[in-house]
Amino acid sequence: MSTNNVSIDIDGTSVDLPVRHPSLGQDTVDAAPLAKHALFTFDPGFTATAACESKITFIDGDNGILLHRGYPIEQLAAKSDYLEVCYLLLNGELPTKSERDAFVGSITSHTMVHEQIRSFFNGFRRDAHPMAIMMGVVGALSAFYHDSLNINDPEDRRISAHRLIAKMPTLAAMCYKYSLGQPMLYPRNDLSYAEDFLRMMFSVPSEDWQVNPVLARAMDRIFILHADHEQNASTSTVRLAGSTGANPFACIAAGIAALWGPAHGGANEAALNMLYDIGDVSNVPKYIAKAKDKDDPFRLMGFGHRVYKNYDPRAKVMRDTCHEVLDTVGLRDSKVFKLAMELERIALEDDYFVSRKLYPNVDFYSGITLSALGIPANMFTVIFALARTVGWISQWCEMVSEPGFKIGRPRQLYTGYTERAYVPIDKR
Ligand code: SDX
């Protein structure tokens, strides 16, 4: 759109609304002036609403493009690593060697959690869903860092971001060990971020454990693919919580809560459970029919996306990583993988999915891959939350460092009763 404003006629008065032009993507109409004319916009689900301005991540859903600070996800997944992507998301530029070493050193030196955090776990049943535990313990971190919760202090924001990125793998592995009744392991500073996470998940004190470098690289790539995704539901939750001035640990706990839903970050766990429910290729047509039936709430988990109306670029990389992991662990011929490939083939040929541009998303393959890595389904969304923490905290930092940012306070379309008088109970 070349114009710099649009005009609407309100009861005979022409009202100009400014048009904001992005560096990439859709022009946006500034709707704020409408408030002066007692008019709201109505857009439940925010299908056409830009809730903020951001420089961090750009998605082109029609062309299957995902950029982090301008760098394509395919290049970052192939050439970078997760901590370097964390630096990029937080700071806006790829680090020099010395900047990278200093950042990795800072993250590494904050991977331990306060010993008192361990006692929180004992309040949960061993079979508690780890996302319930993560919501609790991540929010509780705000009780341990009274010295650095001033959201207006750039140094407090920096150290809180580093602490969160550093401690999520430790807390995630503690959830898994707690569910098994095995000892929780301390992080080790001589291993990479992904290597140490896999070690804390799968090693035991009674024997040595060697990380498989192919699997560690795959884990790191999975972290990269889930790092940030512009204003998705959980990131918008973090921003809205942060707009009240809440501390970053509380805001990330709110993001974890929002991510848990099966329509969002819970889709990877739901997609794998769906494959187990389908059980056999012969059942695929029945489930495809259920997914198409408007009277059936069943949806094909791992398919479709609010923004991507083309193939999710992360799904392509995730699919390749899935093949690599399955080959490494010898599960390429597994029943669940073959079922997934057949489901993908049928769905991509079915007009219902093609006409609605419902392609496999990143969650369709991540569940199978994480399962092949030995990670149980109820930990999949925890892994997603671990990886997305850098996106959440980067978006939070971008918002709270804007001068004069305002509390988020949406309005509504009220269709309830007009005023009426109270009726005493003996008159009802
Ligand atoms: C993530 O926002 C993000 O960026 C999220 C995420 C991130 O990185 O943060 O990418 C991560 O959440 C990926 C999405 C994971 N969710 C799932 O895989 C759950 C299954 N997918 C659906 O629930 C759904 O596709 C959504 C929630 C992802 C998107 O829903 P929309 O944009 O609101 O789309 P819609 O519900 O309006 O669907 C359009 C049509 C509808 O049919 P009609 O009314 O046109 O007849 O497509 C149908 C829907 O019924 N449809 C599906 C379907 N997804 C949409 N039908 C069957 N199976 C599906 N999966």
Residues whose N, C-alpha, C, O or C-beta is under 5 A from the ligand:
A	BS01	SDX	H229 N232 A233 P262 A263 H264 G265 A267 A291 R299 L300 M301 G302 F303 G304 H305 R306 R356 N361 D363
